[in-house]
């Protein structure tokens, strides 16, 4: 009996060790996605504001990370009444998730999702928002707003989890949450000077598209930690990991191809900046259902997302909502679409596969509530910040560039 017990303990230890290495590697990939956000957004804005983007992403990680540690994690994964929980910090309590990794490592991988969600907002408010006002919003978002969505979706007692809502890695909880917060923030903040005039819309191109492309490649690479890492373990999950990774790849390349074809047809030339966003749109859209869609469905979802992102960017611009990097279209619109797509393409419960409308109703309800919650709360918070500490730099600072005005440095120096 003692020998049998020892063998069982050794097997359990091996499972814990393998799963810990897997989750730690995926968590590191997710964390490194912040470098992708920084480079992508910096490349898509003007040179005079590139350093301000780097500062905002640092704030996402530092301020957002501490807020999620101190308050947010407990709200997300504490003992939930279906809508809310509150347990301070990280403890050895049973989270009800059947984890084979430590609570500390689980916290760290969940931290990556939290700061990814807020980093979506940083691009939409680029080139005109005060750095300390942004920091205040980051703390509120990572301490309370995002954790509530995570509670509903991923806490075993969350109200959406109880309804069978399928958001495997966060099309709704991360991307729609961040995207609709970005929409509200951009509306309250207002457009950049000169973006919209009585004569129409003025294009303000990014200063370094290769830099933006490198950022996109880093994000693309990191997504293979973001989605497969959401298995939260490797032992006994090799088929699921393979499915998730394959669907993630197929949707992303389909998004890029459809954007290339669509922009060639619509504008007569391939828009490579939009193609970058098309790849990201495919990734966002498949994130909810990468665990339950078959590969052909993943391709279809990616193809739709690649067209939808360009259509959404144009519509948002016509509404005179200034989003310098296309974050609202990539994350908000395609987070919405990708979550609903699960109800259509789920291999067993999807409407197109004979599963009826129940999953579609649940998916639609969940993402609409999350998106609406994020938009309304962000709009209220931004309005309050606007009327108190102020959220926008002065016209002089905006004209000179936030880098010089706020940091006293320029991103690029010239030498004689």
Secondary structure, DSSP 8 states (H G I E B T S, - for coil): -HHHHHHHHHHHHHHHHHHHHHHHHHHHHHHHHHHHHHHHHHHHS-GGGHHHHHHHHHHHHHHHHHHIIIIIHHHHHSS-SSS-----S--S---SS--SS-HHHHHHHHHHHHHHHHHHHHHHTTTTB-HHHHHHHHHHIIIIIHHHHHHHHHSTT-HHHHTT---SS-IIIIIIHHHHHHHHHHHHH---TTSEETTEE-----S-HHHHHHHHHHHHHHHHHHTGGGG---TT-HHHHHHHHHHHHHHHHHHHHHHHHHHHHHHSS--HHHHHHHHHHHHHHHTTTTTTS-HHHHHHHHHHHHHHHHHHHHHHHHTT---TT-HIIIIIIHHHHHHHHHHHH-TTT-GGGT--SHHHHHHHHHHHHHHHHHHHHHHHHHHHHHHTT-SB--HHHHHH-HIIIIIS--SS----
